[in-house]
């Protein structure tokens, strides 16, 4: 029994990232014997061989703090102490771009999966929830949007959803990593179909730099479909970027940005809301949706409007159901509808308490379940 207890403690140190030998050396001799036994119980074929795949299971990794590039399973600094694993049938693509590692694999239950730097970006099964919500929450909240900018979104899914809006005349997209676009066109044609819309204008480069050269007031809506705030995406959650977004929007224009999980990152959400409250003089709201393969199973959206014609985000003025042909354009809409739109702004009590700590005054009975009106102060 004493030996078992010692072995269990040794495993826990590895899982917690405290096993210094493991971080310093990838050789099998430094991995606890019980872990080696588990890892060897199902021999890995070449088709499922990757640093994030052990015994046929993908898990989002954690980088050891003392050795850059050494990976430790079962943890990630963005969501410490937990991991979501997917059964891997076959690895379809793995290569390093100028900015990140790009991985595509066929999963056992979620179809093909796109992974960037070890973090799941989308799966064929549940991509609809994220893509539809981040596009239609802003576009259905304003009347006849015409010019739209997408930041990131190289998989094309957000473009596919914007294409449902017949009033839109121009869809600019600025994606920094061309490999993401190429990989999506090869492995995710049901998303990359968005690039085929003639209204789409593709710009390869840094979005912050792109926005600095955009004419003031050009866009009705800007959608920031970024990855987590590490590496090239860090800049997209800082105040100068949000100020550039606000300048590029028309009066009454709207921003919708990915804003992490309320279960894991309320402190980050507070910071983002505070910065946006200073920057956008219309309104600032937080909404959320269920996406099973994202950490904690939910993802949030920060949605803001600039000063000008008021925007009622809770009651869409441009409902998707009334746009001719929108529900079945390219592919039948699967997740979003007007009821889901309104429900997305209903927040659990703990979120109201924790994010509401920055609130300067209470919300009126007629306003959104969570609308901030403080005189404020990020990341994603």
N, C-alpha and C positions, 0 to 999 in steps of 0.2 A: 504493500500500500504506500509506503514511504517513497518507493521508487516511482510509482504512478504519480504521486503528488508532485515530485520534483520534475517529472516529465511534463505534466500539465502546466507547471509554472514556466518551464522553458518554452513551451508552445505559446503561452500567453505573452511572454516577452517578445517573441517574434511577431506576433499579431499586433502588438502595441507599438512596435518599432523600437523596443528597448534592447533588443538582442544585438549588441554591438558587433559581434562576430559576423552575424548574418549580413549586416550592412557593409561590413568591410570586405567580405569575401563571398563570392557567389558559388563557391565549390560545395559539393554535396556534403562534405564532411562537417560543415558548420551548421547544417540544417538539422533540427532535432530528428532522431530516428523515426519517431512516430509520424512526423510530417513527411519524411522521405517515403515511408511505407504507403501513406495515403496517396502521395503524388505518383508513386510507381504502380499503384494497383491497377490503373487503366493506362497502358502504354500510349503515349501520344504519337499519332501518325504525323507524317510531314504535313498533311492537309490541315492540321489543327495546331501547328507549332508556332507559338508566338510568346513573347515575354509576359503577356497578360492572360495567357491561356494555360491552365494547369489541369491535367486529366480531363480535357474536353470542356472545361468551364472557363468562360471569360469573367474576370473580375477587374473592376477599375482599380489601378494601382496607386500606391503612394510612393513619392520620391523620398529616399532616405536623406536626412538633413546634412549628413557629414560627407557624403560622396555623391556628387552630381551624376545622375544617370543610373544609379543603382536603384532597382525597384523592389518594393516590398509589397506583398499581396495583402488584401483585406482592408486597406485603409487609404484615405485620401485627405489631404489637409483641408479641402473645401467641405468635407462632411466626415469628420474624424469618427472613428469607432464603428463604422458601418460600411457595407459594400453590397451592391446588387450584382448577382452573377447570372449569366445566361449560358445555356448549353450551346456549344459550338459544333456545328456539323462540318463546316469547311471554311478555311480562310481563303477568301477570293482575291484580296489585294492587300499588300502592305508595302509602303514606301515612304520615305521622308521627303517632304517638300522643303522649300526654303524656310518655312515657318514652323512646321509641326509634322508629327508622324501621322499618316493617314492609313487607316485600317478598315477593311470591309470584310465581314464574315457572314456566312449563312447560319442563323441561329436555329435552335430546335423548335421554338414556339413563336418567335416574333418576326420571322422572315429575315431579310437581309438587314444588317446593322452597319451604320457608319460611325466610326470612332475616330476622334482626333486627340492626339496625345493621351491616349488611354481613357478618354471620357466619352461615353455614349452621346452622340448628337441626335440620332434618330433611328427608328426602326420602321420597317414597312407596316407593321401592325398598328402602331399608335401615333405615327407622325401626324395624322390628321388633326388630332386635338391641338397640338402646338401650332401648326401652320395655319389652321383655320382661325384660331383665336387671335393670334398676334396680328393677323391681317384684317379680320372683320371687326374686331373691337374698335379700332380707330375709323376705318372706312365707312362703317355703318352708322357712325356717330355724327358725320358731317354730310351736308347736302351736296350731291354731285361733285365728288372729288375728281380733279383733273390731272394734277401733277403729283406723282408719288416717288419718293426715294426709299430704296431698301439698302441698309447698311449691313454687310455680311450676306447671309442667305445664299451662299454659293451652291447649295443643293438644288435650288430652284423652286422649292415648295411654296415659299411666300409669294413668289411671282405667279405661280399657278393660281393661288387664291385671289390675288389682286386682279388677275385677268377676268374674274367673274363680274367685275364692276364695269359696266359698259360706258359709264361716264368718263372713265379714266382715259386720258389722251397720251400721257407720257409716263413710263415706268423706268426711272434710272436705278441701276443697281451698282454699288461699289463693293467689290469683294477683293480682299488682299491676296488670297491664295488661289491661283488659277488651277492648281491640282484638284482642289475640292470640286470645282465645276466639272473638270474632265472626268473625275471618278463618278460623280453623280450621273453624268450623261451616259456612262457605260453601265453602271450597276443599278441606278434608280431612275429609269426613264419616266416613271409615273410622277416624279417630282420635277425632274429637269425639263419636262414638257413646257414649264413656265418660260424657259428661254426662247421658245419658238414663237411667242407672241410678238408681232411686229412693233408693238408699242415699247418693247424693252430695249433699253440702251445700256450696254455693259461697259463698266469702267473697272479695270484691274488696277488696284493700288490702295493706298492708305486712306481710309474714310475721313479721318480728321483733316488730312491735307486736302482732300477733295472738297470738303465742306467749306474750307477757308476761301475757296475760289468760286463758290456758288453765289449767284446774285441774291441779294436780300429779298426775302418774301417769295421765293420761287415755288415752294411746294405747299400743297394742301395737307399732306401727311408725310411723315418720315417714320419708317419702321426699322428699328435696330434689332436685327436677328443675329446677335453676337454669341460667341461661346463664353465660357466662364472667364472672369476677369483676371486671367493670367496670360503672360506672353503678349501677343499682338492685340488681344482684346482689352488689356488693362486700360488703355487710353480712352476706351469708349464708355467708361463709367466715371469719368472725372469732369469737374466743373467746366473747364474750357471747351470740352466736346459738347456738353449740353448747351452752353452758350452759343456755339456755332449752329447747333440744331435749331435753337429758338430764333436766331437771326435768319435762317434759311426758310422758316415757315411764314406763311401769310398770316395776317390777323385772324384769329380764330382757327388757325391750323393746329394739327394734332401730332403728337409723338406717341408711339407705343414701343416700349423697350422691354426685352426680357429682364426680369427682376428677381431671379432666384426663388428659393423655397421659403415659405413662411414658417415651416417646421424647423428649419436649420439656420436661417439667416435674417432674423428680424432686425439685428443690429445693422446689417448692411442695408436692409430696406429702409430703416430710419434715416440712414445717411443719404441714400438716394433721394428719398422724399424731401429731405431738408434742402438739398442742393437744387432740386427741381422746383421747389416752392419759391426759392430765391430767383430762379431763372425764368420760369414760365409764369406769366402774370394772369393767366386764366384760371385753370383748376388743375389739381393734381390728385390722381386716384390710384388705388392698387386693386388689381383683379387677379384671379387665379383660375387654374384649370387642372384637371387630373391627367397626368401622363405617366403611366405605370413604370416606364423604364428610366425616368429621371429620378435623381436622389429624393427620397421620401415620397415619391409617387405624385408630387404636385409641382407645378411651376407657376411663377408669378409674372405679372405684367405691370409695368409702371406706365400709366397713360395720362398725358398732360395736354393742355391746350394753351395757346398763347392769348394775349390780351386781344380782344376784338369781339366778334359775335359770340355770345355764350354757347358752350357746347354741353348738352345734357347727355353724358355718357351712359347713364342708366337706362334711358329710353331712346333707343336708336331712331333717328329721324330718317334714316335711309335703310330700312329693314331688308335683309337679304332676300326674304321671301317675295318681295315686290319688285325685284330687279329681274327683268325678263331673261330667262335662260340661265340665270346665275346658279341655281341649285344643281344643275347637271352639266355645267360647263366643264369640258375636259374629263371630269370625273364627278360622280354624284357626291355632294357634300355629305360628310359622315358624322361630324361632331357638333358644329356650330349651328345655332338657331337663335331667334330673338329671345326666347325664354332663358336659354343658357347664357346669353349675353348679359341680361339683367342680373341673373343669379351669380355671375362671376364676381360681382362687386360686394356680395354679402360676405362679411369677414367673421371668423370665429372670435369669441370674446377675448382670448389671450392675445390675438393680433391687435385688436383695438387697444388693449391695455399697453402692450409693449411698444407698438409703433406710435400709439397715441401719447406717449411720454413727451414727444416733441411738440404736441399740439398746444397752441396758445389759447384757443377758445373752442367750446363744444360745437358740435355740428347741429345745424337746425333740423327740425323734423322733416323738412321737405328735401333736404339734400341727400347726397349719397350716403350709404352706410359708413363709408370712411372717406372723408374729404378733409384735407388739412388746411388750416387757415392761420398758421403761426408765422412769426417773423424769423425765419431760420438762420441753418448752417448747411464718403461713398464707398462703395465698390459694388461690384456685381459678382 
